[in-house]
């Protein structure tokens, strides 16, 4: 029935979860790949991360896309969401859900626009709900219950931190994976807004790799008081986007 002994389901499970000798196993990597897959229905595909607002204002073109992505990574999602993710990961690993709630509330308070707040909490709740079903870890279900009871806002970054910690993904890998997912989502929005094509989109994502590395290392060094973005042009474009007559994206 099986081609060889290693094809047995029990052996596959051992390899994936790293129960055997010879290394940590592929479990954390496979979790990261699944969560960053654009087919994972977390709701990221509905977001442009303010890019649609820039496009509507004529403030971005194919040539300036990499610069906008750089600004959002280094001054927006990096010091805000990526930092909160790292902090939430550590708090979850330490078994301190009350600290996770504090991080969650702090991150939400730094999001100035209604649209960005709603996008963060909607995708976060969806991520926790699906994460509980897919991964079955009690930490995920417990935090989702807190969100349902409105004891925590459930922002996407904090939800991701909880899930990554609960599934054994190291914090550095978790932050890098979520930033990669952000870049893929941004590039996908650019493609749907006809600011780029499929080939150039891949160049854009690859070009962001050194920025992701810088952003990860900076996020890992910050504390809760450091959480917050300084991309005010993005906040303005998001505010305009809320009142736009026609919108393709939720943010």
C-alpha positions in Angstrom: 0.0 0.0 0.0 2.8 2.4 0.9 5.8 2.8 -1.4 8.3 2.4 1.4 8.4 2.4 5.2 8.8 6.2 5.4 5.4 6.7 3.6 3.5 5.4 6.6 1.3 8.2 8.1 2.8 7.8 11.5 6.2 8.3 10.1 5.1 11.3 8.2 3.6 12.8 11.3 6.8 12.2 13.2 8.8 14.0 10.5 6.4 17.0 10.3 6.3 17.5 14.1 9.9 16.9 14.7 9.5 14.1 17.1 12.3 12.1 15.6 16.0 12.5 16.1 18.2 14.6 13.9 16.6 18.1 14.0 13.6 20.2 14.8 11.5 18.8 12.0 9.6 20.6 9.3 6.5 21.5 11.4 7.3 25.2 12.0 8.2 25.7 8.4 5.1 24.0 7.1 2.9 26.2 9.4 4.6 29.3 8.1 4.1 28.2 4.5 0.4 27.5 5.1 -0.3 30.8 6.9 1.6 32.9 4.2 -0.1 31.1 1.3 -2.3 33.6 -0.6 -5.0 30.9 -0.7 -5.2 30.9 3.1 -8.6 32.6 3.7 -7.5 35.1 6.4 -9.0 38.1 4.5 -5.7 39.6 3.5 -6.8 39.5 -0.1 -9.5 42.1 0.6 -6.9 44.7 1.8 -4.7 47.1 -0.2 -3.0 48.5 2.9 -3.8 52.1 1.7 -2.5 51.4 -1.8 -5.9 51.9 -3.4 -6.1 55.3 -1.8 -2.7 56.2 -3.2 -3.8 55.0 -6.6 -7.1 56.9 -6.5 -5.1 60.1 -5.6 -2.6 59.5 -8.5 0.1 59.5 -5.8 1.8 56.2 -6.9 2.9 54.7 -10.1 4.7 51.5 -11.1 8.1 53.2 -10.6 7.3 54.3 -7.0 5.7 51.1 -5.8 8.9 49.7 -4.3 9.5 53.0 -2.4 6.0 53.0 -1.0 6.4 49.3 0.1 9.7 50.2 1.7 8.1 53.1 3.7 5.2 50.9 4.8 7.6 48.1 6.0 10.2 50.3 7.8 7.9 52.9 9.3 4.4 51.3 9.3 3.9 47.6 9.6 7.4 47.1 11.1 7.3 49.2 14.2 3.6 48.6 14.7 2.2 45.2 13.6 5.5 43.2 13.3 6.6 44.5 16.7 3.3 43.6 18.3 3.4 40.2 16.7 6.8 39.5 18.3 5.6 40.7 21.7 2.4 38.6 21.5 4.4 35.6 20.4 6.6 35.9 23.5 3.7 36.5 25.8 1.9 33.5 24.5 4.9 31.3 24.8 5.3 32.5 28.4 1.7 31.6 29.1 0.6 35.2 29.8 -2.7 35.8 27.9 -3.3 39.0 30.0 -0.1 40.5 28.5 -1.3 39.4 25.0 -4.5 41.4 25.6 -2.4 44.5 26.6 -0.4 44.2 23.5 -3.5 43.8 21.4 -5.2 46.9 22.9 -2.1 49.0 22.5 -1.7 48.0 18.8 -5.3 48.8 18.0 -5.0 52.2 19.7 -2.1 53.1 17.4 -4.2 52.7 14.3 -5.6 56.1 13.6 -8.2 55.4 10.9 -11.5 53.5 11.3 -10.8 51.6 8.1 -7.5 50.3 9.3 -8.9 49.3 12.7 -11.8 47.4 11.2 -9.5 45.7 8.7 -7.1 44.6 11.5 -9.8 43.2 13.8 -11.8 41.6 11.0 -8.8 39.7 9.6 -7.5 38.9 13.1 -10.8 37.3 14.2 -11.0 35.3 11.0 -7.4 34.2 11.5 -8.1 33.0 15.0 -11.3 31.2 14.1 -9.7 29.4 11.2 -6.5 28.8 13.2 -8.4 27.0 15.9 -10.0 24.7 13.4 -6.8 24.0 11.4 -4.2 23.7 14.2 -6.3 22.7 17.2 -4.1 24.3 19.7 -5.8 25.4 23.0 -4.0 28.7 23.1 -5.7 29.8 19.9 -9.1 28.8 21.0 -8.7 30.5 24.3 -7.7 33.8 22.8 -10.5 33.6 20.2 -12.9 33.1 23.1 -11.5 36.3 24.7 -12.1 38.2 21.4 -15.6 36.8 21.1 -16.3 38.0 24.7 -14.9 41.4 23.7 -12.1 41.1 26.3 -9.6 41.7 23.5 -9.8 43.4 20.1 -8.1 40.5 18.2 -5.9 42.5 15.7 -4.4 40.5 12.9 -0.8 40.8 14.0 -1.5 39.7 17.6 -3.7 36.8 16.3 -0.8 35.7 14.2 1.6 36.0 17.1 -0.7 33.7 19.2 -1.0 31.1 16.4 2.7 31.1 15.5 3.7 30.7 19.2 1.0 28.0 19.8 2.3 26.0 16.8 5.9 26.2 17.8 7.1 28.6 15.1 10.2 30.5 16.4 9.5 34.2 16.9 12.0 35.4 14.2 10.5 33.1 11.6 7.0 34.1 12.6 7.7 37.9 12.2 9.5 37.2 8.8 6.6 35.1 7.6 4.0 37.7 8.5 6.0 40.5 6.8 6.3 38.3 3.7 2.5 37.8 3.7 2.1 41.6 3.9 4.4 42.1 0.9 2.5 39.4 -1.1 -0.8 41.1 -0.2 0.5 44.5 -1.1 1.9 43.2 -4.4 -1.4 41.4 -5.2 -3.3 44.6 -4.6 -0.9 46.4 -6.9 -1.6 43.8 -9.6 -5.4 44.1 -9.2 -5.1 47.9 -9.4 -3.1 47.4 -12.6 -0.1 49.2 -11.2 2.1 46.2 -12.2 2.1 42.9 -14.0 2.6 39.3 -12.8 6.4 39.2 -13.6 7.2 42.6 -12.1 5.1 41.7 -9.0 7.6 38.8 -8.3 10.5 41.2 -8.7 8.8 43.6 -6.3 8.4 40.8 -3.7 12.0 39.6 -4.1 13.3 43.1 -3.8 11.6 43.5 -0.5 13.6 40.6 1.0 16.5 42.7 2.5 13.9 45.1 3.9 12.1 42.3 5.5 15.3 41.2 7.2 15.9 44.7 8.5 12.4 45.0 9.7 12.4 41.7 11.5 15.6 42.5 13.4 14.3 46.0 14.4 10.9 44.5 15.5 12.6 41.9 17.7 14.5 44.7 19.6 11.4 46.9 20.4 9.3 46.9 23.5 5.5 47.7 23.9 6.1 51.4 24.3 7.7 51.5 20.9 4.7 50.1 19.1 3.3 52.6 16.6 3.5 53.6 12.9 4.7 56.9 11.5 3.3 56.7 7.9 1.0 59.6 8.0 0.5 59.8 4.2 -0.8 56.2 4.4 -3.2 57.3 7.2 -4.4 60.2 5.0 -4.9 58.0 2.0 -6.8 55.5 4.1 -9.1 58.2 5.4 -9.8 59.4 1.9 -10.4 55.8 0.8 -13.2 55.4 3.5 -15.2 58.1 1.7 -14.4 57.1 -1.9 -17.4 56.5 -4.1 -16.1 53.3 -5.5 -13.7 50.9 -3.7 -12.2 47.6 -4.8 -10.6 46.9 -1.4 -11.7 47.2 2.2 -8.6 49.2 3.1 
